[in-house]
Amino acid sequence: MPAVMAMFSSKGEEQQKAVLQARESLKTLESGLEGKPFFGGETINFADVATGWIGCWARIVEEITSTSLIDAEKMPSLDAWFKRFLDVPVIKECMPPWDKLIELNSRYHKMLVTSSK
């Protein structure tokens, strides 16, 4: 996740380099899902819960920075997994409203980008 954080806190060429590094890191998760709906197989398990924040954080970063990390064409398993993960009732109940996550993290992003100048 260091590459995702670097992407979140930078702009321009530095951000684009971090995007490529983050995608390479996320390929590891993609390979762990091939042929399975969840990391544990047919149902959600501890591995899914432990990695769920990565999918959430990646989507937040994508939206705030107008970039793409988890591309449905290049990482179809990871993209589909994250959608299924967020649709699990207990996960859905525990997630804060998306607009609040974006609002909070947008302020954090602005602070990071401003302080790195």
N, CA, C and O atoms as a MOPAC input file, in Angstrom:
PM7 MOZYME 1SCF
protein

 N      0.79800 1    -1.20700 1     0.00000 1
 C      0.00000 1     0.00000 1     0.00000 1
 C      0.84100 1     1.27300 1     0.00000 1
 O      0.28400 1     2.35900 1    -0.15900 1
 N      2.15900 1     1.18300 1     0.17200 1
 C      2.95100 1     2.41800 1     0.06900 1
 C      2.78300 1     3.12100 1    -1.28000 1
 O      2.78100 1     4.35000 1    -1.34300 1
 N      2.64400 1     2.35100 1    -2.34600 1
 C      2.47300 1     2.97200 1    -3.67000 1
 C      1.13700 1     3.68700 1    -3.77100 1
 O      1.05500 1     4.74900 1    -4.38800 1
 N      0.08800 1     3.13000 1    -3.17700 1
 C     -1.22600 1     3.78500 1    -3.20000 1
 C     -1.15300 1     5.07700 1    -2.39300 1
 O     -1.72400 1     6.09300 1    -2.79200 1
 N     -0.46400 1     5.04300 1    -1.27900 1
 C     -0.32300 1     6.25900 1    -0.47100 1
 C      0.51100 1     7.30500 1    -1.22100 1
 O      0.20600 1     8.49600 1    -1.17200 1
 N      1.55500 1     6.86000 1    -1.90900 1
 C      2.36900 1     7.79300 1    -2.70700 1
 C      1.52300 1     8.41000 1    -3.81000 1
 O      1.65100 1     9.59800 1    -4.10700 1
 N      0.66800 1     7.61200 1    -4.40800 1
 C     -0.23100 1     8.09900 1    -5.44800 1
 C     -1.21400 1     9.12700 1    -4.88600 1
 O     -1.49600 1    10.14700 1    -5.51600 1
 N     -1.72100 1     8.84400 1    -3.71000 1
 C     -2.70600 1     9.69600 1    -3.05600 1
 C     -2.10700 1    11.04500 1    -2.64400 1
 O     -2.81400 1    12.05100 1    -2.58800 1
 N     -0.82100 1    11.05800 1    -2.36000 1
 C     -0.20100 1    12.27400 1    -1.82900 1
 C      0.68300 1    13.00800 1    -2.83900 1
 O      1.46200 1    13.88200 1    -2.45800 1
 N      0.56900 1    12.66300 1    -4.12000 1
 C      1.39900 1    13.32200 1    -5.12200 1
 C      0.56400 1    13.73900 1    -6.33600 1
 O     -0.64000 1    13.49500 1    -6.40700 1
 N      1.24400 1    14.36900 1    -7.27100 1
 C      0.60200 1    14.82400 1    -8.51100 1
 C      1.55900 1    14.57900 1    -9.67300 1
 O      2.74100 1    14.29400 1    -9.48200 1
 N      1.02000 1    14.69500 1   -10.86900 1
 C      1.84800 1    14.66300 1   -12.07000 1
 C      2.58200 1    13.36500 1   -12.29800 1
 O      2.04600 1    12.27600 1   -12.08800 1
 N      3.82700 1    13.50300 1   -12.73300 1
 C      4.65200 1    12.34900 1   -13.08600 1
 C      4.88800 1    11.42100 1   -11.89300 1
 O      4.86800 1    10.19800 1   -12.03100 1
 N      5.10900 1    12.00700 1   -10.74000 1
 C      5.31800 1    11.20900 1    -9.52800 1
 C      4.08500 1    10.35100 1    -9.23600 1
 O      4.20700 1     9.18500 1    -8.86100 1
 N      2.91000 1    10.93100 1    -9.40800 1
 C      1.67300 1    10.19200 1    -9.18500 1
 C      1.52400 1     9.05200 1   -10.19800 1
 O      1.11400 1     7.94900 1    -9.83600 1
 N      1.85400 1     9.31700 1   -11.45700 1
 C      1.73200 1     8.28000 1   -12.48700 1
 C      2.66900 1     7.10600 1   -12.22300 1
 O      2.29600 1     5.95700 1   -12.46100 1
 N      3.86100 1     7.37300 1   -11.74200 1
 C      4.78700 1     6.28900 1   -11.37400 1
 C      4.19500 1     5.45700 1   -10.23700 1
 O      4.27200 1     4.22800 1   -10.24800 1
 N      3.61000 1     6.13500 1    -9.26800 1
 C      3.00800 1     5.44100 1    -8.12600 1
 C      1.80700 1     4.60000 1    -8.56600 1
 O      1.57100 1     3.52700 1    -8.01100 1
 N      1.04800 1     5.07400 1    -9.55600 1
 C     -0.09000 1     4.31500 1   -10.08500 1
 C      0.40200 1     2.98300 1   -10.64100 1
 O     -0.18000 1     1.93700 1   -10.35300 1
 N      1.46800 1     3.01700 1   -11.43600 1
 C      2.01100 1     1.78800 1   -12.02100 1
 C      2.49500 1     0.82100 1   -10.94100 1
 O      2.27100 1    -0.38600 1   -11.03600 1
 N      3.15300 1     1.35100 1    -9.92600 1
 C      3.63100 1     0.50700 1    -8.82300 1
 C      2.45900 1    -0.09700 1    -8.05400 1
 O      2.49600 1    -1.26900 1    -7.68100 1
 N      1.43000 1     0.69400 1    -7.81900 1
 C      0.26400 1     0.20300 1    -7.08100 1
 C     -0.43200 1    -0.90300 1    -7.85600 1
 O     -0.84000 1    -1.90800 1    -7.27300 1
 N     -0.57100 1    -0.72700 1    -9.16500 1
 C     -1.20300 1    -1.76500 1    -9.98500 1
 C     -0.42000 1    -3.07200 1    -9.91600 1
 O     -1.00800 1    -4.15100 1    -9.83500 1
 N      0.88900 1    -2.97300 1    -9.94600 1
 C      1.71900 1    -4.18500 1    -9.84100 1
 C      1.47500 1    -4.89300 1    -8.50900 1
 O      1.38000 1    -6.12000 1    -8.46000 1
 N      1.37500 1    -4.13100 1    -7.45100 1
 C      1.11700 1    -4.71600 1    -6.12700 1
 C     -0.26200 1    -5.37000 1    -6.06800 1
 O     -0.41900 1    -6.44300 1    -5.48500 1
 N     -1.24600 1    -4.72900 1    -6.66300 1
 C     -2.61000 1    -5.25100 1    -6.63400 1
 C     -2.77000 1    -6.52700 1    -7.45900 1
 O     -3.71300 1    -7.28900 1    -7.24300 1
 N     -1.86200 1    -6.76300 1    -8.39800 1
 C     -1.90700 1    -7.99100 1    -9.19300 1
 C     -1.75100 1    -9.23000 1    -8.30800 1
 O     -2.25500 1   -10.30200 1    -8.64300 1
 N     -1.05800 1    -9.08200 1    -7.19000 1
 C     -0.90900 1   -10.19500 1    -6.25600 1
 C     -2.27400 1   -10.60500 1    -5.71000 1
 O     -2.57900 1   -11.79500 1    -5.62700 1
 N     -3.08400 1    -9.63500 1    -5.34200 1
 C     -4.44200 1    -9.93400 1    -4.87600 1
 C     -5.27500 1   -10.54400 1    -6.00000 1
 O     -6.02700 1   -11.49400 1    -5.78200 1
 N     -5.13600 1    -9.99800 1    -7.18600 1
 C     -5.86800 1   -10.51600 1    -8.34100 1
 C     -5.56700 1   -12.00300 1    -8.54200 1
 O     -6.47500 1   -12.80000 1    -8.77900 1
 N     -4.30800 1   -12.36100 1    -8.44800 1
 C     -3.93600 1   -13.76500 1    -8.67900 1
 C     -4.47800 1   -14.68500 1    -7.58800 1
 O     -4.69900 1   -15.87000 1    -7.83900 1
 N     -4.69100 1   -14.16800 1    -6.39900 1
 C     -5.24000 1   -14.96800 1    -5.30400 1
 C     -6.73300 1   -15.23800 1    -5.42800 1
 O     -7.28300 1   -16.05000 1    -4.68500 1
 N     -7.38200 1   -14.56500 1    -6.35600 1
 C     -8.83000 1   -14.70500 1    -6.52500 1
 C     -9.24500 1   -15.52000 1    -7.74000 1
 O    -10.39700 1   -15.94600 1    -7.82700 1
 N     -8.36000 1   -15.73900 1    -8.65200 1
 C     -8.72300 1   -16.36500 1    -9.92300 1
 C     -9.54800 1   -17.62600 1    -9.72300 1
 O     -9.12500 1   -18.58300 1    -9.07400 1
 N    -10.73500 1   -17.59000 1   -10.30300 1
 C    -11.62800 1   -18.73500 1   -10.23800 1
 C    -12.46400 1   -18.83600 1    -8.97500 1
 O    -13.23200 1   -19.78500 1    -8.82000 1
 N    -12.32700 1   -17.86700 1    -8.06400 1
 C    -13.08700 1   -17.89900 1    -6.81100 1
 C    -13.79200 1   -16.56100 1    -6.60500 1
 O    -13.25200 1   -15.51300 1    -6.95800 1
 N    -14.99600 1   -16.59300 1    -6.03500 1
 C    -15.67700 1   -15.32500 1    -5.75500 1
 C    -15.06700 1   -14.57100 1    -4.56000 1
 O    -15.11000 1   -13.34100 1    -4.50800 1
 N    -14.50400 1   -15.31800 1    -3.60900 1
 C    -13.88600 1   -14.71700 1    -2.42500 1
 C    -12.53000 1   -15.38000 1    -2.18700 1
 O    -12.25700 1   -16.44800 1    -2.73400 1
 N    -11.69300 1   -14.76100 1    -1.38700 1
 C    -10.38800 1   -15.35100 1    -1.09100 1
 C    -10.53800 1   -16.71600 1    -0.42200 1
 O     -9.69900 1   -17.59900 1    -0.59800 1
 N    -11.60800 1   -16.87600 1     0.34000 1
 C    -11.84100 1   -18.14300 1     1.02400 1
 C    -12.58200 1   -19.16200 1     0.18900 1
 O    -12.84800 1   -20.26600 1     0.66300 1
 N    -12.91900 1   -18.82600 1    -1.02500 1
 C    -13.66400 1   -19.74300 1    -1.88200 1
 C    -15.03500 1   -19.19400 1    -2.20200 1
 O    -15.16600 1   -18.09600 1    -2.74300 1
 N    -16.06100 1   -19.96400 1    -1.86700 1
 C    -17.43900 1   -19.57700 1    -2.20900 1
 C    -18.05500 1   -18.57300 1    -1.23700 1
 O    -19.03500 1   -17.90800 1    -1.57400 1
 N    -17.49100 1   -18.45800 1    -0.03800 1
 C    -18.04700 1   -17.53900 1     0.95800 1
 C    -16.94400 1   -16.64700 1     1.52700 1
 O    -15.75700 1   -16.96400 1     1.45400 1
 N    -17.36600 1   -15.54900 1     2.08300 1
 C    -16.43800 1   -14.60600 1     2.71000 1
 C    -15.76600 1   -15.27100 1     3.91500 1
 O    -16.40000 1   -16.03100 1     4.64800 1
 N    -14.48900 1   -14.97900 1     4.10800 1
 C    -13.78900 1   -15.49300 1     5.28100 1
 C    -12.84000 1   -14.41500 1     5.82200 1
 O    -12.89500 1   -13.25800 1     5.40600 1
 N    -11.98600 1   -14.81000 1     6.73900 1
 C    -11.07500 1   -13.86900 1     7.39900 1
 C    -10.19500 1   -13.13000 1     6.39000 1
 O     -9.98100 1   -11.92600 1     6.52900 1
 N     -9.68600 1   -13.82800 1     5.38600 1
 C     -8.81400 1   -13.18800 1     4.39200 1
 C     -9.54200 1   -12.05900 1     3.66100 1
 O     -8.95100 1   -11.02000 1     3.36700 1
 N    -10.81700 1   -12.26700 1     3.37300 1
 C    -11.60000 1   -11.22100 1     2.70700 1
 C    -11.77900 1   -10.00700 1     3.61600 1
 O    -11.63400 1    -8.86500 1     3.17900 1
 N    -12.09100 1   -10.26300 1     4.86100 1
 C    -12.27900 1    -9.16400 1     5.81300 1
 C    -10.95400 1    -8.42600 1     6.02200 1
 O    -10.92700 1    -7.19700 1     6.09800 1
 N     -9.86300 1    -9.18000 1     6.11200 1
 C     -8.55200 1    -8.56700 1     6.34800 1
 C     -8.08000 1    -7.72800 1     5.16900 1
 O     -7.33800 1    -6.76400 1     5.36200 1
 N     -8.49400 1    -8.07300 1     3.95200 1
 C     -8.05800 1    -7.31900 1     2.77600 1
 C     -9.12000 1    -6.36200 1     2.24000 1
 O     -8.84300 1    -5.58200 1     1.32900 1
 N    -10.30900 1    -6.41200 1     2.78300 1
 C    -11.39800 1    -5.57000 1     2.29200 1
 C    -11.08000 1    -4.09100 1     2.30500 1
 O    -11.50600 1    -3.35700 1     1.41300 1
 N    -10.34000 1    -3.64400 1     3.29900 1
 C    -10.00900 1    -2.22100 1     3.38200 1
 C     -9.16800 1    -1.77500 1     2.19300 1
 O     -9.22700 1    -0.61100 1     1.79500 1
 N     -8.38000 1    -2.69600 1     1.61700 1
 C     -7.53400 1    -2.34200 1     0.47800 1
 C     -8.40100 1    -1.95600 1    -0.71800 1
 O     -8.14600 1    -0.95300 1    -1.38400 1
 N     -9.43000 1    -2.76600 1    -0.98100 1
 C    -10.33700 1    -2.44100 1    -2.07700 1
 C    -11.05900 1    -1.12900 1    -1.84500 1
 O    -11.23100 1    -0.32800 1    -2.76300 1
 N    -11.47700 1    -0.92000 1    -0.61300 1
 C    -12.18400 1     0.32000 1    -0.27000 1
 C    -11.25900 1     1.52500 1    -0.43000 1
 O    -11.63100 1     2.52500 1    -1.04400 1
 N    -10.07000 1     1.42200 1     0.11800 1
 C     -9.10900 1     2.52100 1     0.04300 1
 C     -8.74300 1     2.79800 1    -1.41800 1
 O     -8.65200 1     3.95800 1    -1.81900 1
 N     -8.53400 1     1.75400 1    -2.21000 1
 C     -8.18700 1     1.94200 1    -3.61700 1
 C     -9.29000 1     2.69200 1    -4.35200 1
 O     -9.00200 1     3.59100 1    -5.14200 1
 N    -10.54500 1     2.33700 1    -4.10500 1
 C    -11.66100 1     3.01200 1    -4.76800 1
 C    -11.77800 1     4.47400 1    -4.32900 1
 O    -12.09800 1     5.34200 1    -5.14100 1
 N    -11.52700 1     4.74200 1    -3.07500 1
 C    -11.54900 1     6.12400 1    -2.58300 1
 C    -10.45400 1     6.93000 1    -3.27500 1
 O    -10.69700 1     8.03800 1    -3.75300 1
 N     -9.25800 1     6.37100 1    -3.32500 1
 C     -8.13200 1     7.05600 1    -3.96600 1
 C     -8.41500 1     7.28100 1    -5.44300 1
 O     -8.13200 1     8.35700 1    -5.96900 1
 N     -8.96900 1     6.28400 1    -6.11500 1
 C     -9.31300 1     6.43700 1    -7.52800 1
 C    -10.26100 1     7.62000 1    -7.73300 1
 O    -10.04800 1     8.45300 1    -8.61500 1
 N    -11.28200 1     7.68200 1    -6.92900 1
 C    -12.28200 1     8.74100 1    -7.09600 1
 C    -11.70100 1    10.12300 1    -6.80900 1
 O    -11.96000 1    11.07200 1    -7.54800 1
 N    -10.93000 1    10.23500 1    -5.75900 1
 C    -10.39200 1    11.54200 1    -5.37700 1
 C     -9.31400 1    12.02400 1    -6.34700 1
 O     -9.23800 1    13.21500 1    -6.64600 1
 N     -8.49000 1    11.11200 1    -6.83500 1
 C     -7.37300 1    11.50100 1    -7.70900 1
 C     -7.69200 1    11.37000 1    -9.19800 1
 O     -6.85000 1    11.67600 1   -10.04300 1
 N     -8.89100 1    10.92200 1    -9.51800 1
 C     -9.29300 1    10.71100 1   -10.92300 1
 C     -8.32300 1     9.79500 1   -11.66200 1
 O     -7.92500 1    10.07000 1   -12.79400 1
 N     -7.95300 1     8.71000 1   -11.00300 1
 C     -7.06800 1     7.70900 1   -11.59300 1
 C     -7.77200 1     6.35600 1   -11.56200 1
 O     -8.87300 1     6.22700 1   -11.02800 1
 N     -7.13000 1     5.36900 1   -12.13200 1
 C     -7.69000 1     4.02000 1   -12.14000 1
 C     -6.64700 1     3.03900 1   -11.63500 1
 O     -5.55000 1     2.94000 1   -12.18400 1
 N     -7.00000 1     2.32100 1   -10.59000 1
 C     -6.10700 1     1.29500 1   -10.03900 1
 C     -6.61900 1    -0.10700 1   -10.35500 1
 O     -5.89400 1    -0.94100 1   -10.89700 1
 N     -7.86800 1    -0.34900 1   -10.00900 1
 C     -8.46200 1    -1.66600 1   -10.19400 1
 C     -9.34900 1    -1.59900 1   -11.43200 1
 O    -10.54800 1    -1.33600 1   -11.34600 1
 N     -8.74100 1    -1.83800 1   -12.56100 1
 C     -9.42100 1    -1.77900 1   -13.84800 1
 C    -10.17500 1    -3.08400 1   -14.08100 1
 O     -9.60900 1    -4.16500 1   -13.92300 1
 N    -11.44200 1    -2.98900 1   -14.45300 1
 C    -12.27500 1    -4.17700 1   -14.66600 1
 C    -11.74200 1    -5.05600 1   -15.79000 1
 O    -11.98400 1    -6.26300 1   -15.78300 1
 N    -11.03700 1    -4.49600 1   -16.73900 1
 C    -10.47500 1    -5.29700 1   -17.83400 1
 C     -9.16800 1    -5.96600 1   -17.43000 1
 O     -8.93500 1    -7.12600 1   -17.77100 1
 N     -8.31100 1    -5.24500 1   -16.70500 1
 C     -7.00200 1    -5.78000 1   -16.34700 1
 C     -7.02800 1    -6.59600 1   -15.05800 1
 O     -6.20200 1    -7.48900 1   -14.87100 1
 N     -7.96100 1    -6.29700 1   -14.18200 1
 C     -8.08800 1    -7.02200 1   -12.91500 1
 C     -9.54900 1    -7.38600 1   -12.67400 1
 O    -10.14800 1    -6.93100 1   -11.70000 1
 N    -10.12100 1    -8.19800 1   -13.54600 1
 C    -11.54600 1    -8.51300 1   -13.43200 1
 C    -11.91200 1    -9.24000 1   -12.13800 1
 O    -12.98000 1    -8.99900 1   -11.57500 1
 N    -11.04800 1   -10.11500 1   -11.67000 1
 C    -11.35700 1   -10.85800 1   -10.43900 1
 C    -11.39100 1    -9.93100 1    -9.23000 1
 O    -12.28700 1   -10.02600 1    -8.39100 1
 N    -10.41300 1    -9.03600 1    -9.14400 1
 C    -10.34800 1    -8.11200 1    -8.01500 1
 C    -11.49700 1    -7.11300 1    -8.06300 1
 O    -12.08900 1    -6.79400 1    -7.03200 1
 N    -11.80800 1    -6.62800 1    -9.23200 1
 C    -12.92300 1    -5.69700 1    -9.39700 1
 C    -14.23700 1    -6.35800 1    -8.96300 1
 O    -15.01200 1    -5.76900 1    -8.20800 1
 N    -14.48100 1    -7.57600 1    -9.43900 1
 C    -15.71600 1    -8.29500 1    -9.09000 1
 C    -15.74100 1    -8.65500 1    -7.60600 1
 O    -16.78700 1    -8.58600 1    -6.96200 1
 N    -14.57800 1    -9.04200 1    -7.06800 1
 C    -14.51000 1    -9.38900 1    -5.64100 1
 C    -14.91200 1    -8.19700 1    -4.78600 1
 O    -15.70100 1    -8.34500 1    -3.85300 1
 N    -14.38500 1    -7.02400 1    -5.08900 1
 C    -14.68100 1    -5.86500 1    -4.26000 1
 C    -16.17100 1    -5.54400 1    -4.28900 1
 O    -16.75300 1    -5.20500 1    -3.25800 1
 N    -16.78700 1    -5.64900 1    -5.45200 1
 C    -18.22700 1    -5.40500 1    -5.54400 1
 C    -19.00200 1    -6.43200 1    -4.71300 1
 O    -19.93500 1    -6.07300 1    -3.99500 1
 N    -18.61500 1    -7.70800 1    -4.81100 1
 C    -19.27500 1    -8.75300 1    -4.01300 1
 C    -19.03700 1    -8.53500 1    -2.52300 1
 O    -19.94500 1    -8.70100 1    -1.70700 1
 N    -17.80900 1    -8.16000 1    -2.17800 1
 C    -17.44800 1    -7.93800 1    -0.77700 1
 C    -18.32700 1    -6.85500 1    -0.16400 1
 O    -18.85200 1    -7.02800 1     0.93500 1
 N    -18.48700 1    -5.74900 1    -0.86400 1
 C    -19.30200 1    -4.65100 1    -0.33900 1
 C    -20.78600 1    -4.98500 1    -0.30500 1
 O    -21.56100 1    -4.30600 1     0.36800 1
 N    -21.18000 1    -6.01700 1    -1.02000 1
 C    -22.58000 1    -6.41500 1    -1.05500 1
 C    -22.93100 1    -7.44500 1     0.03300 1
 O    -24.10200 1    -7.78500 1     0.20000 1
 N    -21.93600 1    -7.93800 1     0.76600 1
 C    -22.19100 1    -8.86800 1     1.86900 1
 C    -22.92000 1    -8.07400 1     2.96600 1
 O    -22.42600 1    -7.03000 1     3.39400 1
 N    -24.07700 1    -8.54800 1     3.42100 1
 C    -24.89300 1    -7.76500 1     4.36500 1
 C    -24.13900 1    -7.21700 1     5.57800 1
 O    -24.29900 1    -6.04100 1     5.90700 1
 N    -23.34000 1    -8.01300 1     6.23600 1
 C    -22.64900 1    -7.51900 1     7.43400 1
 C    -21.62000 1    -6.44200 1     7.07900 1
 O    -21.40300 1    -5.52100 1     7.86700 1
 N    -20.99600 1    -6.54000 1     5.93000 1
 C    -20.04400 1    -5.51800 1     5.48700 1
 C    -20.80300 1    -4.24200 1     5.12100 1
 O    -20.41400 1    -3.13900 1     5.50700 1
 N    -21.87600 1    -4.41000 1     4.38200 1
 C    -22.70300 1    -3.27000 1     3.96100 1
 C    -23.19300 1    -2.47600 1     5.17700 1
 O    -23.20200 1    -1.24500 1     5.16400 1
 N    -23.59700 1    -3.19400 1     6.22000 1
 C    -24.09900 1    -2.54300 1     7.43700 1
 C    -23.02000 1    -1.76200 1     8.16800 1
 O    -23.31200 1    -0.76400 1     8.82700 1
 N    -21.77700 1    -2.20900 1     8.05700 1
 C    -20.68400 1    -1.58800 1     8.81300 1
 C    -19.98800 1    -0.45000 1     8.07000 1
 O    -19.22300 1     0.30600 1     8.66900 1
 N    -20.24500 1    -0.32700 1     6.78400 1
 C    -19.56300 1     0.70200 1     5.99200 1
 C    -20.17900 1     2.07600 1     6.22700 1
 O    -21.40000 1     2.22900 1     6.21700 1
 N    -19.32700 1     3.07100 1     6.43800 1
 C    -19.84800 1     4.43600 1     6.52800 1
 C    -20.39100 1     4.86400 1     5.16400 1
 O    -20.04900 1     4.25300 1     4.15100 1
 N    -21.21700 1     5.88500 1     5.11800 1
 C    -21.71800 1     6.37900 1     3.82900 1
 C    -20.55100 1     6.79300 1     2.91800 1
 O    -19.60300 1     7.44400 1     3.35700 1
 N    -20.64500 1     6.40100 1     1.65000 1
 C    -19.56000 1     6.65900 1     0.69600 1
 C    -19.24400 1     8.15200 1     0.59600 1
 O    -18.07300 1     8.53100 1     0.55600 1
 N    -20.26200 1     8.99300 1     0.55500 1
 C    -20.00900 1    10.43100 1     0.42500 1
 C    -19.22000 1    10.97800 1     1.60900 1
 O    -18.42700 1    11.90600 1     1.45100 1
 N    -19.43200 1    10.41200 1     2.78500 1
 C    -18.68000 1    10.85300 1     3.96600 1
 C    -17.21600 1    10.41600 1     3.86200 1
 O    -16.31300 1    11.16500 1     4.23200 1
 N    -16.98900 1     9.20300 1     3.35800 1
 C    -15.61300 1     8.72400 1     3.16100 1
 C    -14.87600 1     9.60500 1     2.15800 1
 O    -13.71400 1     9.95600 1     2.36200 1
 N    -15.55500 1     9.95200 1     1.08800 1
 C    -14.94000 1    10.80400 1     0.06700 1
 C    -14.66100 1    12.19500 1     0.62400 1
 O    -13.58900 1    12.75500 1     0.39100 1
 N    -15.59900 1    12.73900 1     1.34100 1
 C    -15.42400 1    14.08000 1     1.92800 1
 C    -14.22700 1    14.11900 1     2.87400 1
 O    -13.37200 1    14.99900 1     2.76400 1
 N    -14.16900 1    13.18600 1     3.78100 1
 C    -13.07500 1    13.13700 1     4.75900 1
 C    -11.73000 1    12.94700 1     4.06200 1
 O    -10.77200 1    13.66300 1     4.35500 1
 N    -11.65500 1    12.00000 1     3.15600 1
 C    -10.39200 1    11.69600 1     2.49800 1
 C     -9.99400 1    12.74300 1     1.47700 1
 O     -8.80800 1    12.88500 1     1.18200 1
 N    -10.94400 1    13.47600 1     0.93100 1
 C    -10.61800 1    14.58900 1     0.03000 1
 C     -9.87200 1    15.68100 1     0.78600 1
 O     -8.90900 1    16.26000 1     0.28300 1
 N    -10.32900 1    15.94700 1     1.98400 1
 C     -9.62600 1    16.95000 1     2.81400 1
 C     -8.21500 1    16.46800 1     3.14900 1
 O     -7.26700 1    17.25300 1     3.12100 1
 N     -8.07700 1    15.19700 1     3.46100 1
 C     -6.77100 1    14.60200 1     3.77600 1
 C     -5.86100 1    14.67000 1     2.54000 1
 O     -4.68500 1    15.01700 1     2.65000 1
 N     -6.40100 1    14.34300 1     1.39100 1
 C     -5.63300 1    14.39900 1     0.13600 1
 C     -5.13100 1    15.82500 1    -0.11900 1
 O     -3.96100 1    16.03200 1    -0.44200 1
 N     -6.00900 1    16.77700 1     0.02600 1
 C     -5.63500 1    18.18000 1    -0.19600 1
 C     -4.51200 1    18.59400 1     0.75200 1
 O     -3.56400 1    19.26500 1     0.34400 1
 N     -4.61900 1    18.19800 1     1.99900 1
 C     -3.58800 1    18.51700 1     2.97000 1
 C     -2.24400 1    17.88400 1     2.58100 1
 O     -1.20400 1    18.53600 1     2.66500 1
 N     -2.26700 1    16.63000 1     2.16200 1
 C     -1.03100 1    15.94700 1     1.78100 1
 C     -0.37300 1    16.55800 1     0.54900 1
 O      0.84000 1    16.76100 1     0.51300 1
 N     -1.18600 1    16.84600 1    -0.45100 1
 C     -0.65200 1    17.41500 1    -1.69000 1
 C     -0.12600 1    18.81200 1    -1.45600 1
 O      0.90900 1    19.18300 1    -2.00900 1
 N     -0.81200 1    19.58800 1    -0.65300 1
 C     -0.38600 1    20.94800 1    -0.34300 1
 C      0.91300 1    20.95200 1     0.45800 1
 O      1.79900 1    21.76700 1     0.20000 1
 N      1.03000 1    20.05300 1     1.42300 1
 C      2.21900 1    20.02100 1     2.27700 1
 C      3.43800 1    19.46000 1     1.56700 1
 O      4.56200 1    19.66200 1     2.02900 1
 N      3.24400 1    18.75200 1     0.44600 1
 C      4.38800 1    18.17200 1    -0.25900 1
 C      5.03400 1    19.14000 1    -1.23200 1
 O      6.05200 1    18.81600 1    -1.84400 1
 N      4.45500 1    20.32500 1    -1.38200 1
 C      5.03400 1    21.32900 1    -2.30700 1
 C      6.26700 1    21.96200 1    -1.72700 1
 O      6.87800 1    22.82100 1    -2.36400 1

